[in-house]
Every structure is written in structure tokens, then in C-alpha cells.
């Protein structure tokens, strides 16, 4: 008996050493496979974006087909409306965005100088506080500035990489068209590729993920677009400089639950404060009204409680997301948490049934 246990222990130890050795060799060979992985990631980006757009447009096509419109015609109409409308919007807004970006870049040194003056004034104001409190406030401000700078750099890098990858704007529409056209064929291929014993459970899993995640994503994108448009109009009426850029930023960050409202409002408040205290008051009032409209009208009506997640879980997911992947982690935290929830529910159901 003891000999048998000794043999089992030696086998387990040998397997562990072998796995660690393989992992070490794999990491040492990273110069060989890392470039391949980078190429695959670049190829995967347009495929992923096209798949997301297809996922968002497919229910619209199915609804149009349900009303008697032939599927190929529905695909063509929705495709042309989506990309045609997107191209028209970009073409119409592009000159104004470029103009405001140029003005913002020209005025950036003055903005940075003014913010530095505020920071120096604040440091003088806290100089009368106890030394321990001064150090704590200074560390907190430094940490806040570092985090804000890091998030800003990530956003600019993401926008820059998207704009620099012009080939994506050419390839993605074609990918979306063929994915929409052959959506049913893709479903059939996935059905036959999946082992028979997993098919029914797989269909149920995909259905639950779609119900939990699909409505949330579509609704949140629509809410963010509405918030961005209202913000642009409100900032323009108030007279805040760069209303299109600031409104776009407010709309994009609105996708992030809880934190997005503060993150999006920060640049608009700073720009308004640099202009006048009256504009600052009106901007803060606009942001407050905007958040009330979004929280009490837009989100409940359009998004509702599609993910059925407790706010505490969402907050924890956001904190984990920002620590692991920055801005991208904030955006993906709730969708990933929603999928994890469905996975856990299905695992529990399967374990109870077996």
C-alpha cells in the first residue's frame, strides 16, 4: 500500500516537473511565437469588431424579416442604412472635429499652465494643515494626477491606433456584410461542429448570454449616443469651447457604469472653469441635468435591468477591470461579469442534474 502511494507520488511529481519544464521552454521560445501572436492579434481586431457589429445588427434584420421582408433585402437595407448613416455622420462632423482638435491642441499649453497654477494655489492653501495631513493630501493628489494622466494616455493611444489603422475601415464593412448574409450558415456550421452531447446545453447557454448581454450592449450604446448628442447641444448653447469633442468624450465614457459620469464630466468642467466661473456653474448644472435624464429616463427605458447584477458586484468588477486593463477593462467589466454569471448558473444547473 505504501509502495503504491510512493509510486503515485513519484508519477505526480514527474508530471508536475514535466509541465513546468514545457512551460519554461515555451516562454524561452517567445521570440519565435510572439511575433506570430502579434500578427494574429492584428488580424483578430477587425474580425472582432465586425462580429460585434454583426451581433448588434442581426436582431434588427430578424425583426425586418419577421415582418415579411426577404432576408437578403433586409440585410442589404440595414447594412446600407448603418454604414451609409455612419459614413454621412463622419463626413459631416469630421471638419468640425478636426477644427476643434486643432484649437484644443493650440490652447493646450495655456490649459496646462492654468491647471498648474491651481495646483500650486491648492498646495499653499494646505500648507497650514498638520504635516501628516499635508503628506496624505499630496500623495492623494499625485496619485489622482497619475491615474488621470494614465487614463488620458490610454484613450489617446486607442483613438490614435484606430485612426492609424485605416485598413480596418475598408475591411470591416465587407466582413460585416458577409457575416450578416451568411449568419444562418455560420449557425449551422457551429451546430454541426459542436459535439452532440453539448448541443442542447450550448444553445441554452448562448440564448441566456444573448438575453443577458445583448440587450444591455445595444441599450447602453443607444443611451451613450443620446447622452453624447445632448451634451454637445448643451455645451454649445452654454458657449463652452470644443463642444463636439467634449460631448463625444462624455458620450463615450457614459458606456462605463458609475465611473463614466465623473470621468466624462471632468474635461468639460475644467475647460469651463478656465473660461469663467459663470460658465463653470452652468456646465456643472448641465452635467447634473444630463445625469438625471440618463439615470431616470434613458437608462430605465432603453437598458432597464437587463444584466440583473447587484451594484456592488458591478463596482467590484469595475475596480478589477481598471486595475487589470485600464480604460478597456472599465468598458468590458460589466459584459464579462454578465457572461461569468451565466457560466456559473449553467455550471450549477449541470452539477445539480448530475
N, C-alpha and C positions, 0 to 999 in steps of 0.2 A: 504493500500500500504506500509506504513512504517512498519506495523506489519509483512508483508510478507518479507520485506527486513531484518528485525531483525531476523526472523526465519532462512532465508538463511545464514545470517552471523553466527548465532549460529551453524548451521549444518557444515559450512566450518571450523569454529574454532574447532569443535569437531573432525572432520575428521583429521585435522592437528595434534591435540594433540594425537589422536589415532595412527597416522602414526609415530610420534616421539616416542611415548611410545613403539610401536612394534620395532622400530629401536634400542632403548635403551635396551630392553630385549634381542634382537638379539645379540648386542655387549656384553652384560653381559654373555651370554651363549657361548662366543667364546671358552672357554676351552673345550667345548663339540664338536663343529663343526670344529674348526681349525685343529685338528689332521686329521680329515676325509678329509678336504680340501687339506692338505699336501700330504696325500696318493694319492688322486685323481690327484694332480699335477704331482706326480712322475709317475703315470700310463699314464698321458696325454703326457708326454715328448716323449717317443718312438713312440706313435701314431702320434704326430705332425710331428716328423722327418720323419717317414715312409710316411705320407701323402705328405710332401713336396717333397721327392724323387720320389714318385709315380707321382706327378703333373709334375715334370721335365721330367720324362722318358716317360710319356704317349704319347706326340706328336711324339716321335721317333718311338714308337710302331705303332701308327696310320699311319705314313708315310710308314713304312715297310709293314704294312697290305695293304695299298693302292697300293703297287707295286705287289700284288698278293701273298704275304707270308701269310699263315694261321695265324690267331691271336694268338692261343696258342703257335705256333712255334716262332712267333715274340716276344711274352712275354718271352719265355724261353731264346732265344738268347740274347736279350737286357739285361735281368736280369743277365745272366751269364757273359756277357761282362762287365757290370757295376761293379758288386760285385767281379767278378774274377780279373778284372783290378785293382780295388781298393785294394783288398787283396794282389795282387802281388806287387803293388807300396808300400804299407805299409810294407810288408815283406822285400822288397829290401832296403827301406830307413830307416827302424827302427833302425838298428845297428848304422848307421852314425848319426842319430838324437840323440840317447842316448849318443853316444860318445861326440858329440859337446855340449850337455846339461851338461854332467859331467865336461867337460873342462871349460864351461862358469861358472858353479857354483863354481868350484875351484878358478877361477880367479875373482869372483865377489867382494871379499873384496878389491883387488887392484884397481878394476874399481871404486868402491865407494870412495876409498881414493883419487884417481886422480880427480874425479868429485868434491870432497870436496875441494881439493887444488885449482881447477879452481874457485870455488865459493868464496873462501877466497881472491884469487887474484882479482876477479872482485869487491868484496867489498872494497878492498884497492884502486882500481882504481877510484871508485866513491866517495871516502871519501873527495875529493877536491870539490865536487859539493855542491850547496846550500843544507841546511838541509831538506827543503821541498821536493826537488827533490830526495835526498837520501832516505827519508822515502817512497816516492812513488815507487821508483825502488825496494827498499827492499820488500815492500808489494807485488809488482807485481811478483818478483822472488819467494817469499814464496807461493803465490797463484798458480803460474805455477808449482812449485815443488809438491805442494799438489795435484793438478789436475793430473799431470803426474804419481805420486805415486798411486793415486786412480785408474786411468785407468789401470795401470800395474797390480795392485792387482786384479782388476775385470777380466782381461784377464787370469791371472794365476789361479784364482779361477774357472773360466769357464772351462779351459783346465783340471784342476785337477778333477773337478766334472765329466767331460766327461770320463776321463781315469779311475776314480774310479768306475764308473757305467758300469762295463764290461758286465753286463747282457744285456745292450742296444745293444751291438754289436752282440749278439746272437739273440735277439728278432726282431730287426728292419728288417734284411733281409727277415725273414719269413713274417712279416707284409706286406712288400713291394710286395713280390711275390703274396700273396693272394689279395691285393688291385689291383694290375695290372691285375691279372687273372679275377677278378670279377668287373672290372671297370664299364662295361656296366650294370651289375646287380645293382650296387650302384646308378648309374644314374637313373635307372628305379624306384628304391625304393624312391629316393629323389623326383622324378616326382610325384609319387602317394601319397606320404606323404604331399606334398605341396598342399594347397587349390587350387581349380580350377581357382578361380579369380586371383590368383597370379602367375600362372604357366608361362604364356607368358612373363610377366614382369620379372619374376625370370630368365628365360632363357636368355632374353636380357641383364639383369644385369650381369649374370655370363659370358656371351660372352664378354661384354665390359671390365669387370675386367680382364679376361684372355688375351685379346688383349693388354690392357694397362700394365698389371703386369707380365704376363708370359714371354713375350719376354725380358722384362727388367731383370728379375731374371736370366733366362737362359743365356742371353748375358753377364750379369755382372759377373756371376760365371766363365764363359769361359774366359773373359778378365782377371779376377783376377788370374786364373790358369796360363795364358800366362805370365802375369807380374811377378808372383812368380818364374816361371821357368827361365825367362830371368834374373831376379835379382840374383837368385842362381848362374847361369853361370857367370854373370858379376862380382859378388863379388868373386867368386872362381878364375877367371882369374886375378883379381887385387891382390889377396892374402889376402883379408880381413878375419880375423878369423871368425869361425862359419858361413860360407856362407849358409848352408842349413837352419839353424834356422832363420837367418836374412832374407833370401829370402822368407821363409814361412810366416814370420811376415809381410813382405812387401806385399805379395800376399793376405793375409787375410785382412789386413787393406785397401787394394785397393777397397774392396767392399763398403767402406764408401765414398760417394762423397765429393770432395773438401778437407775435413779434412784428409782423409785417406792417401793421398800422404805425408803430413808432418808427421803424426803420424807414418807411416811405415818407413820413412827415418830416423827418429830421432835415433833409436838404432844403425843402420848401420853407421851413421855419427859419433856418439860417439865412437864406437869401433874403427873405422878407425882413429879418432883423437888421441886415446890413443896409437896407434901404431906409426904413423909418419905423418908429415904434407903433405908429398907427397901422401900417401895413402888417406888422407883426401880429397885432391884435386881430385884425381881420383874417389873417391866414390861419391863426390858431382857431378862431371861430369857425372858419370854413372846414378845417380838418375835423373838428368836433362834430359839426353837422354831417359831414361826409361819413364819419364812423357810425353815427346814429342811423343814417339812411341804410348803410350796408348791414349793420347788426340787427336792425329791427324790421327792415323791409326786403332788401335784396337777398341776403343770405337765407332767411327763413323761407322765402317764397321760391327761390331758384334752387338752392342747395338743400335746404331742410336739414334733417339729421340722417343723411344717407349712410354715413360711416358708422353710426351708433357706437361711438367711442367716448369714454369719460374724459372730460377736460384735463384731469390730472395725467392720464396716460398720454394724451396729446402733448402736454407740456414736457413730460419726460422724454418723449420721442424727439421733440424739437431740440431739447438740450443735447441729447445724444447725437442728433444729426449735425448740429452746428459744430460740435467738438470733433466729429469724425470726418465731415466733408464740407464744412463751411456753409456757404450760401446754398449750394446744391443739396446739402444734407437737410437744410431747412425746408426746401421745396419738396423733397422726396420723403420726408419723415412720415407724414400722415398717410400717403399712399402705401408705403412699405408696411407701416403699422396695421393698416387695414387688411393687407394681404396676409400678414402674420396671424392676425386674429382669425381669418377664415381657415388658414392652415391648422391652427391649434384646435379649432372647433371640429374640423374633419378628422383630425387625429384622435380626438377624444371620442367621437362617434364610432370610429373604426375599432378603437380599443374596447369600447363597451360592447360592441357587437361580437367581438371575438373573445 
